[in-house]
Amino acid sequence: MSETASSVLCFGQYLVGEHTRARSLHFLKAIDKTIETLSIMKSRMLNDAREATLFLDEINTIESDFIIESVDETSENLEKYLDNNKKLLRTLKRKRRCADEDSNLLDHDGVIEAYDEVIEACIHVTNTIEDLRWALLEHNADAEQHVVKEENLISSPAEIDAALGKLMND
């Protein structure tokens, strides 16, 4: 075999083996669908975070002595959302690792980047919703009238021990 033929053969093997692997149309469509789905998820999460931020801003404008109704129920719903998001985050991180280890995916496919973006959005919305939940609870706690009664004051180590013992037994 001539030197030219040998060089062309080597170049062709390089292209097939390293650079442009022959991949099925089905696989390429799966890549596109994955990226599209992750992009939709990211958009929804960023929209949820924007909405939560608007509510946070609104809570900050409410008069300090005004009690917000249904805070307990709202807090429970937000907590459920947070629990689901934390599970989703674990799943996204696991799937990202799998994609990173998949030898069929190429760097320029964009799957890893799409996972990174949706993971970042998931963390952002989780933090924002948690901030909203705490803002609601703190607002109402601050708005409630607190009356200090003499019998509720603790003034000695023995009273502290008794109060802690009572808490532990309840």
Contacts in CASP RR format, 6 or more apart in sequence:
PFRMAT RR
TARGET T0000
AUTHOR 0000-0000-0000
METHOD contacts of the structure
MODEL  1
MSETASSVLCFGQYLVGEHTRARSLHFLKAIDKTIETLSIMKSRMLNDAR
EATLFLDEINTIESDFIIESVDETSENLEKYLDNNKKLLRTLKRKRRCAD
EDSNLLDHDGVIEAYDEVIEACIHVTNTIEDLRWALLEHNADAEQHVVKE
ENLISSPAEIDAALGKLMND
1 9 0 8 1.000
16 22 0 8 1.000
21 104 0 8 1.000
21 106 0 8 1.000
23 104 0 8 1.000
27 104 0 8 1.000
31 105 0 8 1.000
31 109 0 8 1.000
31 110 0 8 1.000
31 111 0 8 1.000
34 111 0 8 1.000
34 114 0 8 1.000
35 110 0 8 1.000
35 111 0 8 1.000
35 114 0 8 1.000
38 114 0 8 1.000
38 115 0 8 1.000
38 117 0 8 1.000
38 118 0 8 1.000
39 114 0 8 1.000
39 117 0 8 1.000
39 118 0 8 1.000
41 118 0 8 1.000
41 121 0 8 1.000
41 122 0 8 1.000
42 114 0 8 1.000
42 117 0 8 1.000
42 118 0 8 1.000
42 121 0 8 1.000
45 118 0 8 1.000
45 121 0 8 1.000
45 122 0 8 1.000
45 124 0 8 1.000
45 125 0 8 1.000
46 121 0 8 1.000
46 124 0 8 1.000
46 125 0 8 1.000
48 125 0 8 1.000
48 128 0 8 1.000
48 129 0 8 1.000
49 121 0 8 1.000
49 124 0 8 1.000
49 125 0 8 1.000
49 128 0 8 1.000
49 129 0 8 1.000
52 125 0 8 1.000
52 128 0 8 1.000
52 129 0 8 1.000
52 131 0 8 1.000
52 132 0 8 1.000
53 128 0 8 1.000
55 132 0 8 1.000
56 128 0 8 1.000
56 131 0 8 1.000
56 132 0 8 1.000
56 135 0 8 1.000
59 68 0 8 1.000
59 132 0 8 1.000
59 135 0 8 1.000
59 136 0 8 1.000
59 139 0 8 1.000
60 135 0 8 1.000
62 68 0 8 1.000
62 139 0 8 1.000
64 139 0 8 1.000
64 142 0 8 1.000
64 143 0 8 1.000
65 143 0 8 1.000
66 143 0 8 1.000
67 140 0 8 1.000
67 143 0 8 1.000
67 144 0 8 1.000
68 136 0 8 1.000
68 139 0 8 1.000
68 140 0 8 1.000
68 143 0 8 1.000
71 136 0 8 1.000
71 137 0 8 1.000
71 139 0 8 1.000
71 140 0 8 1.000
74 133 0 8 1.000
74 136 0 8 1.000
75 133 0 8 1.000
75 136 0 8 1.000
75 137 0 8 1.000
78 129 0 8 1.000
78 130 0 8 1.000
78 132 0 8 1.000
78 133 0 8 1.000
78 136 0 8 1.000
79 133 0 8 1.000
81 129 0 8 1.000
82 126 0 8 1.000
82 129 0 8 1.000
82 130 0 8 1.000
82 133 0 8 1.000
85 122 0 8 1.000
85 125 0 8 1.000
85 126 0 8 1.000
85 129 0 8 1.000
86 126 0 8 1.000
88 122 0 8 1.000
89 119 0 8 1.000
89 122 0 8 1.000
89 123 0 8 1.000
89 126 0 8 1.000
92 115 0 8 1.000
92 118 0 8 1.000
92 119 0 8 1.000
92 122 0 8 1.000
93 119 0 8 1.000
95 115 0 8 1.000
96 112 0 8 1.000
96 115 0 8 1.000
96 116 0 8 1.000
96 119 0 8 1.000
99 105 0 8 1.000
99 111 0 8 1.000
99 112 0 8 1.000
99 115 0 8 1.000
100 112 0 8 1.000
105 111 0 8 1.000
105 112 0 8 1.000
154 160 0 8 1.000
154 163 0 8 1.000
END
